[in-house]
Amino acid sequence: MDIPSLHDSVSPEEWRLRLDLAACYRLVALYGWDDLVFTHISARIPGTEHFLINPYGLMFDEITASSLVKVDRDCNKLSDSPFPVNPAGFTIHSAVHAVREDAGCVLHTHTPAGVAVAAQKHGVLPISQPSTFVLASLSYHDYEGVAFREEEKPRLQADLGNCSFLVLRNHGLLTVGRTVADAFLHMYIFESTCRIQLAAQAGGELTKVDPRIIQTVGHAMKVQTGGLGGAFVWPALIRKLERVSAGYKT
């Protein structure tokens, strides 16, 4: 697709965010977490109440920095773009951004592993090392149908609280990050937790992690990944993406 570059039309801060968010979309596709053109990853433009979101109808591995659409909190387009947006799909994201000042990026997926665990009565089980990171900051939101009704927002906001990981029961997974990199790393750990859980459940009796270990996992997170900060691994992910899908930068 021939999409004019916005490099010289937006602020340096917005362009850097566009690069990171476009890379995130491509990485989500690369790791197999996309769902055709559905689900969203949103990022708040620093110093504003405006957001970047995917152009509705493009596959995640087609998204570029310049094709991302700038919207307000109601998902109204704020910049000239030939692409439509999906206001209904932005409902969950706008709910989170409205109450979480730290939510620089919100990432939502419908992966088979994530939905499968979201459908289990006991949700995420303490049976693996990744699960301990998730359980240290995890909440749940009950399924209320397709999430496009404004009336659901207060309940979703209350359920999320200050957590970084949210299981949308019978629906999928959501992560909140201060940056795009943080939200991606959170989802990598979340998705790994779910895949490991399903694999373990297919075998014998499960061994659970001592709850006291989960209570102290915050310190381990800081030692191992800089507090689960995506900056710890993001440069390596970008190098990986450059080797296989560098077109996101246009």
LINPEFEN-V882051 format. One record per residue. RES is the residue in one small letter. SS is DSSP state (a for helix, b for strand, c for the rest). PSI is psi in degrees with one decimal (999 if undefined). Layout:
# LINPEFEN-V882051
res=<RES	RES>
ss=<SS	SS>
psi=<PSI	PSI>
This chain:
# LINPEFEN-V882051
res=<m	d	i	p	s	l	h	d	s	v	s	p	e	e	w	r	l	r	l	d	l	a	a	c	y	r	l	v	a	l	y	g	w	d	d	l	v	f	t	h	i	s	a	r	i	p	g	t	e	h	f	l	i	n	p	y	g	l	m	f	d	e	i	t	a	s	s	l	v	k	v	d	r	d	c	n	k	l	s	d	s	p	f	p	v	n	p	a	g	f	t	i	h	s	a	v	h	a	v	r	e	d	a	g	c	v	l	h	t	h	t	p	a	g	v	a	v	a	a	q	k	h	g	v	l	p	i	s	q	p	s	t	f	v	l	a	s	l	s	y	h	d	y	e	g	v	a	f	r	e	e	e	k	p	r	l	q	a	d	l	g	n	c	s	f	l	v	l	r	n	h	g	l	l	t	v	g	r	t	v	a	d	a	f	l	h	m	y	i	f	e	s	t	c	r	i	q	l	a	a	q	a	g	g	e	l	t	k	v	d	p	r	i	i	q	t	v	g	h	a	m	k	v	q	t	g	g	l	g	g	a	f	v	w	p	a	l	i	r	k	l	e	r	v	s	a	g	y	k	t>
ss=<c	c	c	c	c	c	c	c	c	c	c	a	a	a	a	a	a	a	a	a	a	a	a	a	a	a	a	a	a	a	c	c	c	c	b	c	c	b	c	c	b	b	b	b	c	c	c	c	c	c	b	b	b	c	c	b	c	c	c	a	a	a	c	c	c	c	c	c	b	b	b	c	c	c	c	c	b	c	c	c	c	c	c	b	c	c	a	a	a	a	a	a	a	a	a	a	a	a	a	c	c	c	c	c	b	b	b	b	b	c	c	a	a	a	a	a	a	a	c	c	c	c	c	c	c	c	c	c	a	a	a	a	a	a	a	c	c	b	b	b	b	c	c	c	c	c	c	c	c	a	a	a	a	a	a	a	a	a	a	a	c	c	c	c	b	b	b	b	c	c	c	b	b	b	b	b	b	c	c	a	a	a	a	a	a	a	a	a	a	a	a	a	a	a	a	a	a	a	a	a	a	c	c	c	c	c	c	c	c	c	a	a	a	a	a	c	a	a	a	a	a	a	a	a	a	c	c	c	c	c	a	a	a	a	a	a	a	a	a	a	a	a	a	a	c	a	a	a	a	c>
psi=<140.7	96.5	120.2	140.1	139.7	9.3	-41.6	5.9	-7.4	167.6	157.2	-37.1	-44.3	-38.5	-41.1	-40.2	-40.4	-41.1	-46.6	-43.0	-41.5	-40.7	-39.8	-44.4	-45.3	-39.0	-38.7	-42.3	-42.9	-37.6	0.7	26.3	-2.3	166.5	74.5	-120.7	8.1	171.3	168.3	157.0	123.1	149.4	134.4	132.6	124.1	135.9	7.7	176.1	27.3	156.1	156.9	140.5	165.1	145.4	120.1	127.4	-15.0	140.3	153.8	-30.2	3.8	-13.0	137.2	168.1	-38.9	-20.5	-15.8	141.9	133.9	128.8	165.5	-173.4	-14.7	9.3	27.4	134.8	133.0	-6.0	156.0	122.7	137.6	-5.0	144.9	166.0	166.1	91.4	-38.7	-39.3	-15.8	-5.8	-49.7	-44.4	-45.0	-33.6	-43.4	-48.7	-32.0	-27.5	-4.6	97.9	-24.1	-2.5	78.2	-28.0	138.8	126.1	126.8	134.7	160.9	41.0	152.2	-42.9	-42.2	-44.2	-36.7	-45.8	-35.4	-22.1	-7.2	138.8	-42.1	3.1	-138.8	127.4	146.8	72.1	3.9	164.2	-47.4	-35.3	-29.4	-34.3	-43.1	-48.3	-21.0	-14.2	54.7	141.4	170.3	147.6	124.0	149.2	131.7	21.3	-176.0	130.0	79.9	1.9	131.2	-32.5	-17.7	-22.3	-48.5	-36.3	-39.4	-42.6	-42.5	-40.1	-40.0	-43.2	-131.7	14.7	157.9	-17.9	133.2	126.2	117.3	100.7	134.7	14.7	-56.3	-157.5	153.8	138.9	150.6	136.5	150.0	-33.8	170.2	-42.8	-41.6	-47.3	-37.9	-46.1	-40.1	-44.0	-34.3	-44.6	-40.6	-49.3	-41.4	-41.5	-45.3	-41.6	-42.0	-42.2	-45.4	-38.7	-41.6	-37.5	-18.9	-7.8	-137.4	-158.6	140.2	144.9	124.5	148.6	140.1	127.8	-28.1	-28.8	-41.2	-36.1	-24.7	9.1	-21.5	-42.1	-42.5	-36.6	-42.3	-38.3	-43.9	-39.1	19.4	37.0	31.3	28.2	128.5	-23.4	-22.8	-35.1	-14.0	-44.8	-36.8	-38.2	-39.2	-40.0	-39.6	-45.5	-38.9	-32.7	-24.3	-19.7	61.6	-6.2	-8.7	-20.0	-8.5	999>
